[in-house]
Amino acid sequence: MSVRLSPRLQAIASLVPPGARLIDVGTDHGLLPVWLALSGRIRHAWASELRPGPLQGAAKLIREEGVEELVFPRLADGLEGFSPSDGDTIVIAGMGGDAIAGIL
């Protein structure tokens, strides 16, 4: 597998239950959902980002790693635009506490 996770993302990945339908809020480059898809840990994932630039980077990684049928990029502000049927596991990491509290 060519995608490598930092120790912080490895710790987060270890908490994602097998078979999860993941929503990764603030995915940045999409490393976490792509790694989880490549490792067979998830059913599918949404790689969500607030800004188009980072989302384009995530979409590029998704294509390069061939997981387009499992990981879907989405431009969204936090959890807006998602419904409960979109996922059963949410990751909100890599941003400040105030931003996370605002999303929740």
TATA-V444287 format. One record per helix or strand. SS is the DSSP state (@ for helix, = for strand). FROM is the first residue (numbers start at 1). LEN is the number of residues. Records with the same first field share a line. If there is no record, write none. Layout:
SS: FROM-LEN + FROM-LEN
//
This chain:
@: 7-9 + 31-8 + 52-13 + 84-3 + 97-7
=: 20-6 + 42-8 + 71-5 + 89-4
//
